[in-house]
Amino acid sequence: MNPTPHRAEDDTQAGKQETPAAGRLEEQLAFKSRYVLVFGEIDDKLAHATCRRLLALAADSDAPITLLISSPGGHVESGDAIHDMIRFVRAPVTTVGTGWVASAGAHIFLAPPKERRLCLPNTRFMIHQPAGGAGGQASDIAIQAREILKTRERIAKVIATQTGKALDTVVADMERDYWMSADEAIAYGIVSRVIEREGDLA
């Protein structure tokens, strides 16, 4: 029996529809599995739960952690928090894409070295420039516009560094939603290889 993967956001939900004993058992199996699921929109709540889980797993053991991602993206800074935490913990983290890995989700996915970035066969990837809704006084709008440009440059540099692509190429690709299949993501340098089974992680 394979251990039950853990969805980081579910920490506060465990046991609501189960007996306390069943909830504790599921939590123990989830922790033992060293899987963390980052599914859905990336926000502060998901970032907090994911970072907390990564820290707990790293404190328990230096054994590898597997982070599975299926996300349309979300809040840039929440994605930054998870990205940086993956690099911060001692335990090596492997990211595995499934479903779609887009925007801030792709930023999280790129945190580990290339050899620890994998995906399942039908995963789709997307990179683009960060969006922002500017409002308020003209001076505030100008500040927001400058910050968006800084964020776009920073994200583009991460993608270029982690993929080996020229920065100018990445910036041009990010002008619109740039979608890639699993094979195209390998060619781009985002993914090292496609896996089909859990045993392929080794």
Secondary structure, DSSP 4 states (H G I P E B T S, - for coil): -PPPPEEGGGGGTTTTTS-HHHHHHHHHHHHHHTEEEEES-B-HHHHHHHHHHHHHHHHH-SS-EEEEEEE--B-HHHHHHHHHHHHHSSS-EEEEEEEEEETHHHHHHTSS-GGGEEE-TT-EEEE--------SSHHHHHHHHHHHHHHHHHHHHHHHHHH---HHHHHHHTTS-EEE-HHHHHHHTS-SEE--SGGGG-
